[in-house]
Structures are given as C-alpha cells and as structure tokens.
Amino acid sequence: MTIDFNKDENGLVPVVIQNNNTLQVLMLGYMNEEAFTKTQKEQKVTFFSRSKNRLWTKGEESGNFLTVKDIQIDCDNDTVLIKAIPSGPTCHTGSTSCFKEETAKGFVYELESTINQRIDEDDENSYTNQLFKRGINKVAQKVGEEAVELVIEAKDNDAKLFKDEAADLMYHYLILLKAKGFTLSDIEEVLRSRTK
C-alpha cells in the first residue's frame, strides 16, 4: 500500500473509519505517515490529531479502541478506508457513530426502520401495521405462505416472479422479527457467530 502523504502540505490524509461488521461509517480522522505505520503495526487505529498536534490512538483515554480488520487505499492514493471493530462508542458524545447514529446499514435496514415506524406510530392505513396488530400467529402464517410461494417459484424459470416472492418473504420476515422483539442485527450476530 502506497499512500501519497505529499498531496497535503501538512502531510495528512483523510481516513474514513467503518464498522467492519455493520459497514456503518463511524468517524473521519487524519493520519500522517507515522500514524499510518503505527496503525498497521499495532492494529489499533491511530490518528494525527490536528487539535493536539500529536499522534492520538482512538481509545487511549476512553478505552474505546478501534481494532483494525482491513485497510484500503482509494484510487488516488490519498484517502484511507479502515474497517474496524469498535470496543465501545466511537463518538466522544457516547454515540456509536460521529454521524447520525440511526444511519441505516443498507436498504434492508432502511426497510426494517420503516416497518418499525409504521408499527410504532400505529399507522392505521399501513398494511404492515394492520398485519402486525393481527398477532403473532397471523404474521407467522403470512411468512409461511410467502416461503411456500418462493419455493414454488424456485422450481420454475421466471426470474421476475422468483425475485418478487423473495422480496415478499423478506418483507414479512422483518415484520415477524418485530413481532418477536428482535432485529435484523440480532440475526446477523447469530450468523456471524457461526462463521468463527
């Protein structure tokens, strides 16, 4: 990896920190060559603090370190992306991220958020809320129906119908998770634990 630290007159490059598991952007900092070398060597993110005018390892005071999992350099060799595992809140405010904490991790998470909002706000015009209010048995039955329809479409060669049924199953599965009091992140953790 070759980073061009000379593009900036202070020898700094921006560094985007992303949660390795959720892909949520956690923070932006700056590194000089010394901070980058230390980060690689110790596998803990170290920045060059512009306000302190020194190297600063994230978590050196709070204990909320960022353990490096992957380092990527952009196409211009002047920006770094680090995927890390945070050992606590990343932001000094106590939030998970220095950006909006509720930032979705992708469209499926946005959909989960929309489903939760419709149910939590008791939107009477929402199909989602109407199904939810019918109870766990009805929600589970709907997931079963969608699963069977997906299996049937899997045996045929109509890609559009297969994708439509897969989407229906995913949507109703998210309602079932809400009805059971779980989130997509909870299920991700189970899947992640199985890969170890």
C-alpha positions in Angstrom: 0.0 0.0 0.0 1.4 3.3 -1.1 -0.2 6.5 0.3 0.7 9.9 -1.2 1.2 11.9 2.0 2.7 14.8 0.0 -0.6 15.9 -1.6 -1.4 17.8 1.6 1.0 20.5 2.8 0.8 19.1 6.3 1.4 15.5 5.2 -2.1 14.4 6.2 -4.6 12.1 4.5 -8.3 11.7 5.5 -9.2 8.4 7.0 -12.8 7.0 7.0 -13.5 4.5 9.7 -16.2 2.0 9.0 -17.6 -0.7 11.3 -16.3 -4.0 9.9 -19.5 -5.9 10.8 -22.3 -3.4 10.1 -20.5 -1.2 7.5 -21.7 1.9 9.3 -19.4 4.9 8.9 -18.1 5.6 12.4 -15.9 8.7 12.0 -13.4 10.6 9.9 -9.9 11.4 11.1 -6.5 12.2 9.6 -3.2 10.3 9.5 0.3 11.3 8.7 2.8 8.6 7.7 3.8 7.9 11.3 0.2 7.4 12.4 -0.4 5.1 9.5 2.7 3.0 10.3 1.7 2.7 13.9 -1.9 1.7 13.0 -0.5 -1.1 10.7 1.9 -2.3 13.4 -0.4 -2.2 16.4 -3.7 -3.0 14.6 -5.3 -0.2 16.6 -6.4 3.0 14.8 -4.0 5.9 15.5 -4.7 9.3 14.0 -2.7 12.5 13.9 -4.7 14.9 16.0 -4.8 18.3 14.4 -6.0 19.9 17.6 -3.5 18.2 19.9 -0.8 18.3 17.2 0.4 14.8 18.0 -0.4 11.1 17.4 -3.6 10.1 19.1 -4.7 6.4 19.4 -8.5 6.3 19.4 -9.5 5.0 22.8 -6.3 5.9 24.6 -8.3 7.7 27.3 -11.8 6.1 26.9 -10.7 2.5 26.2 -12.9 2.5 23.1 -10.3 1.3 20.7 -10.8 0.6 17.0 -9.3 -2.7 16.2 -8.2 -2.8 12.5 -9.7 -5.6 10.3 -9.0 -4.2 6.8 -7.2 -1.2 5.3 -7.9 0.1 1.8 -6.4 3.0 -0.2 -8.5 4.9 -2.7 -7.6 5.1 -6.4 -5.8 8.4 -6.0 -3.7 7.1 -3.1 -4.7 10.0 -0.9 -7.6 8.7 1.2 -7.7 5.6 3.5 -10.7 3.4 4.4 -10.3 1.4 7.6 -12.8 -1.3 8.6 -12.5 -1.8 12.3 -14.2 -3.4 15.3 -15.1 -0.7 17.9 -14.7 -1.8 21.5 -17.3 0.8 22.6 -18.9 4.0 21.3 -16.8 5.7 18.7 -18.0 9.3 19.2 -16.9 11.4 22.2 -20.6 12.1 22.8 -21.2 8.4 23.6 -22.8 7.6 20.3 -22.0 4.6 18.1 -21.0 6.9 15.3 -19.9 10.6 14.9 -22.6 10.7 12.2 -26.3 10.2 12.7 -26.4 7.0 14.8 -29.6 5.8 13.2 -27.8 5.7 9.8 -29.1 2.6 8.0 -26.6 -0.1 7.1 -28.3 -0.7 3.7 -31.7 -0.7 2.1 -32.9 -3.7 4.1 -32.1 -1.9 7.3 -34.0 1.2 6.0 -36.9 -1.1 5.3 -36.7 -2.5 8.8 -36.8 1.1 10.1 -39.8 1.9 8.0 -41.6 -1.2 9.2 -40.8 -0.3 12.8 -42.0 3.3 12.3 -45.4 2.2 10.8 -45.9 -0.1 13.7 -44.6 2.1 16.5 -46.7 5.1 15.2 -49.8 2.8 14.9 -50.4 3.9 11.3 -54.0 2.8 10.7 -53.6 3.0 6.9 -50.5 0.8 6.9 -50.8 -2.8 5.7 -47.7 -3.5 7.8 -49.3 -2.2 11.0 -52.6 -3.9 10.2 -50.9 -7.3 9.8 -48.8 -6.7 13.0 -51.9 -5.9 15.0 -53.5 -9.2 14.0 -51.0 -11.0 16.2 -48.0 -13.3 16.0 -50.0 -16.3 14.6 -51.1 -14.3 11.6 -47.7 -12.8 11.0 -46.0 -16.2 11.2 -48.7 -17.7 8.9 -48.0 -15.0 6.3 -44.3 -15.7 6.5 -45.1 -19.4 5.9 -47.3 -18.6 2.9 -44.6 -16.4 1.4 -41.9 -19.1 2.0 -44.1 -21.7 0.2 -44.7 -19.3 -2.8 -41.0 -18.7 -3.0 -40.2 -22.4 -3.1 -42.8 -22.9 -5.9 -41.3 -20.1 -7.9 -37.8 -21.5 -7.4 -38.8 -24.6 -9.3 -39.8 -22.5 -12.4 -37.7 -20.3 -14.6 -39.4 -17.0 -14.2 -36.7 -14.8 -12.6 -39.1 -11.8 -12.0 -41.7 -13.9 -10.1 -38.9 -15.6 -8.1 -37.5 -12.2 -7.1 -40.9 -10.8 -6.3 -41.6 -13.7 -4.0 -38.2 -13.5 -2.4 -38.9 -9.8 -1.7 -42.3 -10.6 -0.2 -40.7 -13.2 2.1 -38.0 -10.8 3.3 -40.6 -8.1 4.0 -42.8 -10.3 6.0 -39.9 -11.9 7.8 -38.9 -8.4 9.0 -42.4 -7.9 10.4 -42.1 -11.3 12.2 -38.8 -10.2 13.7 -40.5 -7.1 15.0 -43.4 -9.1 16.4 -40.9 -11.4 18.2 -39.0 -8.4 19.6 -35.8 -9.0 17.5 -33.9 -7.0 14.9 -32.0 -7.9 11.8 -28.8 -7.1 13.7 -29.7 -9.8 16.2 -29.9 -12.4 13.5 -26.7 -11.1 11.9 -24.9 -11.7 15.2 -26.1 -15.4 15.2 -24.9 -15.8 11.6 -21.6 -14.1 12.4 -21.0 -16.4 15.4 -21.4 -19.4 13.1 -18.5 -18.3 10.9 -15.9 -18.4 13.7 
